[in-house]
Amino acid sequence: MSASPETVWREALAEGRLLLQRARGSGSIVFPPRLAEPGSGEEDLEWVEACGMGTVYSVTMIGRKPPAEPYNVVLVDLDEGARVMSRVEGSAGVAIGLRVRATIDLGGDEPLLLFEPA
């Protein structure tokens, strides 16, 4: 039995790689990982490595009780066409339209997809 799409995606992240699925028939990028292309139900999905570049589509700041610092939650439109939710690290000035680059944090229990200003 083959691994689930979610497992394949997480294992690639653990190796420092950002993978997306692409439908062979239509060329559409599919995210989050799944068994079939949304809309058509076609199961002809292949894995492709993303370039990791994107643009912040939406941002919100999450305030925390002091002394903890607030943090951002962003939606990033990857250059390949997928939209992902994450955080932008290393910049207080996160705004819509900011160009970002994917990074993978391997410091926790699970690999974590983050972004930094490009």
C-alpha positions as CSV (number, residue, x, y, z in Angstrom):
1,M,0.0,0.0,0.0
2,S,1.4,3.4,-0.9
3,A,1.7,6.3,1.5
4,S,-1.1,8.9,1.7
5,P,-0.5,12.2,-0.1
6,E,-0.3,14.0,3.2
7,T,2.5,11.5,4.3
8,V,4.4,12.0,1.1
9,W,4.2,15.8,1.4
10,R,5.3,15.8,5.1
11,E,8.2,13.4,4.4
12,A,9.4,15.7,1.6
13,L,9.3,18.6,4.0
14,A,11.4,16.7,6.5
15,E,13.9,16.3,3.7
16,G,13.9,20.1,3.1
17,R,11.8,19.9,-0.1
18,L,8.5,21.6,-0.9
19,L,6.4,19.4,-3.2
20,L,3.1,20.1,-4.9
21,Q,0.8,17.9,-6.9
22,R,0.1,18.6,-10.5
23,A,-2.7,17.0,-12.6
24,R,-1.1,15.4,-15.6
25,G,-4.2,15.9,-17.8
26,S,-5.0,19.5,-17.0
27,G,-1.7,20.8,-15.6
28,S,-3.5,22.3,-12.6
29,I,-1.6,22.5,-9.3
30,V,-3.4,20.8,-6.5
31,F,-2.9,21.8,-2.8
32,P,-3.4,20.6,-0.1
33,P,-2.3,17.1,-1.1
34,R,-5.1,14.8,-2.0
35,L,-6.0,11.6,-4.0
36,A,-7.8,13.2,-6.9
37,E,-8.0,16.6,-8.7
38,P,-10.8,18.8,-7.4
39,G,-13.6,19.3,-9.9
40,S,-12.7,16.5,-12.3
41,G,-12.0,13.7,-9.8
42,E,-9.0,12.6,-12.0
43,E,-6.4,10.6,-10.1
44,D,-3.5,11.3,-12.5
45,L,-1.6,13.5,-10.0
46,E,2.2,13.7,-10.0
47,W,4.6,15.3,-7.5
48,V,6.6,18.4,-8.6
49,E,9.1,20.4,-6.7
50,A,8.0,24.0,-6.0
51,C,10.4,26.9,-6.5
52,G,9.4,28.1,-3.1
53,M,8.7,31.7,-4.2
54,G,5.4,33.5,-3.6
55,T,3.5,36.6,-2.7
56,V,1.6,37.4,0.4
57,Y,-2.1,37.4,-0.5
58,S,-3.5,38.1,3.0
59,V,-2.1,38.8,6.5
60,T,-3.4,39.1,10.0
61,M,-1.6,39.7,13.3
62,I,-2.3,37.6,16.3
63,G,-1.8,39.4,19.5
64,R,-0.7,37.5,22.6
65,K,-0.6,38.3,26.3
66,P,2.6,40.2,27.1
67,P,5.4,39.6,27.3
68,A,4.9,37.2,24.3
69,E,5.3,38.9,21.0
70,P,2.4,39.0,18.4
71,Y,2.9,36.9,15.3
72,N,1.5,36.9,11.8
73,V,-0.6,34.4,9.9
74,V,-0.5,34.7,6.1
75,L,-1.9,33.3,3.0
76,V,0.8,33.0,0.3
77,D,0.1,32.5,-3.4
78,L,3.0,30.3,-4.6
79,D,4.3,31.1,-8.0
80,E,3.0,27.7,-9.2
81,G,-0.5,28.7,-8.3
82,A,-1.2,27.1,-5.0
83,R,-2.3,29.1,-1.9
84,V,-0.9,28.1,1.4
85,M,-1.3,29.3,5.0
86,S,1.8,29.9,7.1
87,R,3.8,32.6,8.8
88,V,6.5,35.1,7.6
89,E,9.5,35.0,9.9
90,G,12.2,37.6,10.2
91,S,10.2,40.7,9.4
92,A,7.9,43.0,11.4
93,G,6.6,44.7,8.2
94,V,4.6,41.9,6.6
95,A,2.1,43.3,4.1
96,I,-0.1,42.2,1.2
97,G,2.1,41.9,-1.9
98,L,5.3,41.1,-0.1
99,R,7.5,38.7,-2.1
100,V,8.5,35.7,0.1
101,R,10.7,32.6,-0.1
102,A,9.8,29.3,1.6
103,T,11.9,27.9,4.4
104,I,11.4,24.7,6.3
105,D,11.8,24.6,10.1
106,L,13.0,21.2,11.2
107,G,13.4,22.1,14.8
108,G,10.1,20.8,16.2
109,D,8.3,17.4,16.2
110,E,7.1,18.0,12.7
111,P,8.6,19.9,9.8
112,L,7.0,23.3,9.4
113,L,6.6,25.3,6.2
114,L,7.4,29.0,6.9
115,F,8.3,32.0,4.7
116,E,10.9,34.8,4.9
117,P,11.0,38.1,2.9
118,A,12.6,37.6,-0.5
